[in-house]
Amino acid sequence: MTATHHNTPDLFALSEIHGPVLRPGEDGYADEVTGFNLAALHTPDVVVGATGADDVVTALRWATATGTPVAVQATGHGANFPIDHGLLINTARMTDVRIDPERRLATIAAGAKWRDVLEAAAPHGLAALAGTSTDAGSIGYTLGGGLPVLGRAYGYASDLVRSFQVATPDGTLRECDPDHEPELFWALRGGKGNLGVVTSMTCELLPLATILGGGVYCSGEHTEAVLRTWTDWTRTLPDEMCSAFTLLRLPPIPEIPEPLRGGFWARVAIAWPGDPAEGERLLAPIRAAAPVAVDTVEEMPYTALDRIHIEPQDPLPARECCALLRDLSPDAIDTFLSQAGPEVEDYPLLMVEIRHLGGALARPAPQEDAICARDAAYILETVGVLAAPPAAEAIERATASLYEAMSPYGTGHTMVNLHGTPGNTADRARAWTPEVYDRLRQDKATYDPANLLRFGHTVTSS
């Protein structure tokens, strides 16, 4: 359907859009702008519901002609910055996934979720490097590098990308790969959405149908024993064992299953693509660390990936943040426990997680990229639910305190997808090394000299 009911001259060029073109107050506008993270309430001047690459190109040409800043959203899982003017391009209708089983490739449209990709690949015994929630959009996740559940075994999601189709702000639809526009290809793998709107990508698939995965849950009172055991355990593992230590303070709401509902838990989540019996053997020290209350580890279809981290499936207002850690020394563990352990009363963060990196995540990419996390041993991530102003203030204080306390053990950098609300220029730059950040700024000057793509975690041109 073509939305041509706008008569204002500045929207005339958008009459060629096949999807809806809406302004504030019009029917469907609120649904079109709302994403998964309800903390980022978008109020753009106009939203385009793109149905394909042609709509994206048309919208960008209009934005360039009118000097209108642009944002793009598929699912809104990474929305940490409200859009209060400009143009929002919603790619949620662009969900096509094409599988080439012979070449083990998937071509994924801009709005497809990882769930769409996994379901399309599974009948061929193939899998893609999805993250902890298959409800997340595949493109935005990959542009930030993409930290998969099986990252230690296979690397970053962007390591498997073979090509992108991307519309740059000048309205040009470009194909880029290692041989065609290699600089753009470099920047799109880890540099986030700074240079254009990706309309599709083609990535390699893995011959993988099942994995061993799930979580070992102990009461939160055993946090120290589980954390110290897990930390020592991670130093002994083969690369294929992927794991995370998580503190979960879960609310008593029906969406959370019993017996986890309303509890405080220390969890070790694992994903192992190898022989299940060997994975079970490797897991023995974790199960022996403290009394196990719930154990969900089992052999499962890869399409059941969401069972491992059991992330929320319904939209909510969240505040997330992260930091890359060099190591987890005894002092670092003491500091962590003093900030977020069981002795801290009324701790406001829903989730505090430390994920084990290294393995394939530490190896150089097959093609040079903009990811700057390969030197980190762990990543610390936090999530708080912003239910009410007092809770929001407590979450901000706890978040700031934890990351300040843990900073001596960090690399000084973050991962762009998990960085959280982008602050000033110096804060945004922490997602990259100075060298990579400067290179991204130079590329910004080439592909987006007017800085139209300025919302969210962006860089400015040099």
Residue pairs with C-beta under 8 A, 6 or more apart in sequence:
1 18
1 19
1 20
2 15
2 16
2 17
2 18
3 14
3 15
3 17
3 19
3 20
3 21
3 22
4 15
6 12
6 14
6 15
6 21
6 23
10 66
11 21
11 46
11 62
13 58
13 61
13 62
13 65
14 21
14 46
14 48
14 58
14 59
14 62
15 21
16 58
17 48
17 50
17 55
17 58
17 59
18 51
18 52
18 54
18 55
19 48
19 49
19 50
19 51
19 55
19 93
20 28
20 32
20 47
20 48
20 49
21 46
21 47
21 48
21 49
22 28
22 29
22 32
22 46
22 47
22 49
23 29
23 45
23 46
23 47
24 43
24 45
29 47
32 47
32 49
32 88
32 90
33 42
33 43
33 44
33 47
33 73
33 83
33 88
33 90
34 41
34 42
34 76
34 315
35 42
35 73
35 75
35 76
35 77
35 79
35 315
36 75
36 76
36 77
36 79
36 135
36 136
36 315
36 316
37 76
37 77
37 78
37 79
37 80
37 315
37 316
37 317
37 318
38 315
38 316
38 317
38 318
39 79
39 80
39 317
39 318
39 319
39 386
40 76
40 79
40 80
40 81
40 82
40 83
41 82
42 71
42 73
42 79
42 82
42 83
42 84
42 88
43 82
43 83
43 84
43 85
44 71
44 83
44 84
44 85
44 86
44 87
44 88
45 68
45 85
45 86
45 87
46 68
46 87
46 88
47 87
47 88
47 89
47 90
48 55
48 59
48 87
48 88
48 89
48 90
49 90
49 92
49 93
50 56
50 59
50 89
50 90
50 91
50 93
50 94
50 110
51 93
51 94
52 94
52 199
53 165
53 167
53 173
53 199
53 200
55 89
56 89
56 91
56 110
56 167
56 197
56 199
57 167
57 171
57 172
57 173
58 171
59 70
59 87
59 89
60 70
60 89
60 167
60 168
60 169
60 170
60 171
60 197
60 452
61 170
61 171
62 68
62 87
63 69
63 70
63 86
63 87
63 169
63 452
64 169
64 170
64 171
64 450
64 452
67 450
67 452
68 86
68 87
68 452
69 85
69 86
69 87
69 451
69 452
69 453
69 454
69 455
70 86
70 87
70 88
70 89
70 169
70 197
70 452
70 453
70 455
71 83
71 86
71 87
71 88
71 89
71 453
71 455
71 456
72 88
72 89
72 90
72 91
72 110
72 193
72 197
73 79
73 88
73 89
73 90
73 91
73 92
74 90
74 91
74 92
74 94
74 110
74 111
74 112
74 113
74 137
74 139
74 140
75 92
75 111
75 113
75 135
75 136
75 137
75 140
76 315
77 133
77 135
77 136
77 137
77 140
77 141
78 136
78 137
78 140
78 141
78 144
78 417
78 456
79 456
80 320
80 419
80 420
80 421
80 422
80 456
80 457
81 421
81 422
81 455
81 456
81 457
83 455
86 455
89 197
90 111
91 109
91 110
91 111
91 139
91 197
91 199
92 111
93 111
94 109
94 110
94 111
94 112
94 199
94 200
95 109
95 111
95 112
95 113
95 116
96 107
96 108
96 109
96 112
96 200
97 106
97 107
97 108
97 109
97 112
97 116
97 117
97 120
98 106
98 107
98 120
99 105
99 106
99 120
99 121
99 124
99 126
99 205
100 106
100 107
101 124
101 126
104 126
104 204
104 205
104 206
104 207
105 162
105 202
105 203
105 204
105 205
106 117
106 120
106 121
106 126
106 128
106 202
106 203
106 205
107 200
107 201
107 202
108 116
108 117
108 138
108 139
108 200
108 201
108 202
108 203
109 199
109 200
110 139
110 197
110 198
110 199
110 200
111 137
111 139
112 137
112 138
112 139
113 134
113 135
113 136
113 137
113 138
114 128
114 130
114 131
114 133
114 134
114 135
114 136
114 137
114 138
114 141
115 134
115 135
116 138
117 128
117 130
117 138
118 127
118 128
118 130
118 134
118 302
118 303
118 305
119 303
121 127
121 128
121 205
122 209
122 301
122 302
122 303
124 205
125 207
125 208
125 209
126 205
126 206
126 207
126 208
127 205
127 206
127 207
127 208
127 209
127 302
128 138
128 157
128 160
128 203
128 205
128 206
129 146
129 148
129 150
129 151
129 154
129 155
129 156
129 157
129 159
129 160
129 206
130 136
130 138
130 141
130 148
130 149
130 157
130 305
131 141
131 146
131 147
131 148
131 149
131 157
132 149
132 305
132 308
132 309
132 311
133 306
133 309
133 311
133 313
134 303
134 305
134 306
135 306
135 311
135 313
138 201
139 198
139 201
140 193
140 417
141 157
141 417
142 157
142 158
142 161
142 189
142 201
142 203
143 158
143 188
143 189
143 190
143 191
143 192
143 193
143 198
144 190
144 192
144 415
144 416
144 417
145 156
145 157
145 158
145 189
145 190
145 369
145 370
145 371
145 373
145 415
145 416
145 417
146 156
146 157
146 158
146 417
147 156
147 157
147 355
147 361
147 373
147 379
147 415
147 417
147 418
148 154
148 155
148 156
148 157
149 213
149 242
149 271
149 305
149 308
149 309
150 211
150 242
150 271
150 273
151 242
151 357
151 359
151 360
151 361
152 239
152 240
152 241
152 242
152 356
152 357
152 358
152 359
152 360
152 361
153 239
153 240
153 242
153 273
153 359
153 360
154 160
154 206
154 273
154 360
155 360
155 361
155 363
155 365
156 190
156 361
156 365
156 369
156 371
157 203
158 189
158 190
158 365
158 369
158 371
159 189
159 360
159 365
159 366
159 369
160 203
160 204
160 205
160 206
161 188
161 189
161 201
161 202
161 203
161 204
162 177
162 202
162 203
162 204
163 175
163 176
163 177
163 180
163 185
163 201
163 202
164 175
164 176
164 177
164 184
164 185
164 188
164 198
164 200
164 201
164 202
165 173
165 174
165 175
165 198
165 199
165 200
165 201
166 173
166 174
166 176
166 184
166 188
166 195
166 196
166 197
166 198
166 199
167 173
167 174
167 196
167 197
167 199
168 174
168 195
168 196
168 447
168 448
169 196
169 447
169 448
169 450
169 452
169 453
173 199
174 181
174 184
174 196
175 181
176 182
176 184
176 185
176 188
177 185
178 185
178 367
183 443
183 446
184 195
184 196
184 443
184 447
185 367
186 367
186 368
186 369
186 370
187 194
187 195
187 370
187 439
187 440
187 443
188 195
188 196
188 198
189 365
189 367
189 369
189 370
189 371
190 369
190 370
190 371
190 372
190 416
190 432
190 436
191 370
191 416
191 432
191 436
191 440
191 443
191 459
192 416
192 417
192 431
192 456
192 457
192 458
193 453
193 456
193 458
194 440
194 443
194 444
194 448
194 453
194 458
194 459
195 443
195 444
195 447
195 448
195 453
196 447
196 448
196 453
197 453
208 273
208 302
209 301
209 302
210 299
210 300
210 301
210 302
211 271
211 272
211 273
211 299
211 300
211 302
211 305
212 270
212 271
212 272
212 273
212 274
212 276
212 279
212 280
212 297
212 298
212 299
212 300
213 269
213 270
213 271
213 272
213 297
213 298
213 300
213 304
213 305
213 307
213 308
214 269
214 270
214 295
214 296
214 297
214 298
214 300
214 307
214 308
215 246
215 267
215 268
215 269
215 270
215 294
215 295
215 296
215 297
215 308
215 309
215 310
216 267
216 268
216 269
216 270
216 283
216 286
216 287
216 292
216 294
216 295
216 296
216 297
217 260
217 265
217 266
217 267
217 292
217 293
217 294
217 295
217 296
218 226
218 265
218 266
218 267
218 289
218 290
218 291
218 292
218 293
219 263
219 264
219 265
219 266
219 290
219 291
219 293
220 247
220 249
220 263
220 264
220 265
220 266
220 342
221 264
221 342
222 266
222 289
222 290
222 291
223 247
223 266
223 337
223 341
223 342
224 333
224 337
224 341
224 342
225 289
225 290
226 245
226 266
226 268
226 286
226 289
226 290
227 245
227 266
227 333
227 336
227 337
228 333
229 285
229 286
229 288
229 289
229 290
230 243
230 245
230 268
230 286
230 289
231 245
231 328
231 333
233 243
233 285
233 286
234 243
234 356
234 378
237 243
237 282
237 356
238 274
238 282
239 358
239 359
239 360
240 272
240 273
240 274
240 359
241 270
241 272
241 279
241 282
242 270
242 271
242 272
242 356
242 359
243 268
243 269
243 270
243 271
243 355
243 356
244 268
244 269
244 309
244 353
244 354
244 355
244 356
245 266
245 267
245 268
245 353
245 354
246 265
246 266
246 267
246 268
246 269
246 309
246 351
246 352
246 353
246 354
247 264
247 265
247 266
247 267
247 340
247 341
247 351
247 352
247 353
248 260
248 263
248 264
248 265
248 267
248 350
248 351
249 264
249 347
249 349
249 350
249 351
250 256
250 260
250 261
250 262
250 263
250 264
250 265
250 350
251 261
251 262
251 350
251 385
252 261
252 262
253 261
254 261
255 312
255 314
256 262
259 293
259 294
260 294
264 342
265 293
265 294
266 290
268 286
269 308
269 309
270 279
270 283
270 286
270 297
270 308
271 305
271 308
272 278
272 279
272 282
276 299
280 297
283 297
287 295
296 307
300 307
306 313
316 385
317 385
317 386
317 387
318 383
318 384
318 385
318 386
319 383
319 384
319 385
319 386
319 392
319 395
319 396
319 399
319 420
319 421
320 381
320 382
320 383
320 384
320 418
320 420
321 381
321 382
321 399
321 403
321 418
321 419
321 420
322 379
322 380
322 381
322 382
322 414
322 415
322 418
322 419
322 420
323 379
323 380
323 403
323 406
323 407
323 410
323 413
323 414
324 357
324 373
324 376
324 378
324 379
324 380
324 410
324 411
324 412
324 413
324 414
324 415
325 332
325 354
325 376
325 377
325 378
325 379
325 380
325 406
325 409
325 410
325 411
326 375
326 376
326 377
326 409
326 410
326 411
327 377
327 378
327 409
328 336
328 354
328 377
328 378
328 409
329 409
331 409
332 406
332 408
332 409
335 405
335 406
335 409
336 354
336 402
336 405
336 406
337 343
338 344
338 405
339 398
339 401
339 402
339 405
339 406
340 347
340 349
340 352
340 398
340 402
346 394
347 398
348 384
348 391
348 394
348 395
348 398
349 382
349 383
349 384
349 395
349 398
349 399
349 402
350 383
350 384
350 385
351 381
351 382
351 383
352 380
352 381
352 382
352 402
353 380
353 381
353 382
354 378
354 379
354 380
354 381
355 378
355 379
355 381
356 377
356 378
357 373
357 376
357 377
357 378
357 379
358 377
361 373
361 374
362 374
362 375
363 374
364 374
365 371
370 432
370 436
370 439
370 440
372 413
372 431
372 432
372 433
372 436
373 379
373 413
373 415
375 411
376 411
376 413
379 415
379 418
380 402
380 403
380 406
380 410
381 418
382 399
382 402
382 403
384 391
384 395
384 398
384 399
385 391
385 395
386 392
386 395
412 430
413 430
413 431
413 432
413 433
414 430
414 431
415 431
416 431
416 432
416 457
419 428
419 430
419 431
419 457
422 428
422 456
422 457
422 458
425 460
428 457
428 458
428 459
429 437
429 459
431 457
432 440
437 459
438 462
440 459
441 459
441 460
441 461
441 462
442 461
442 462
444 451
444 459
444 460
444 461
444 462
445 461
445 462
448 461
449 461
451 458
451 460
451 461
454 460
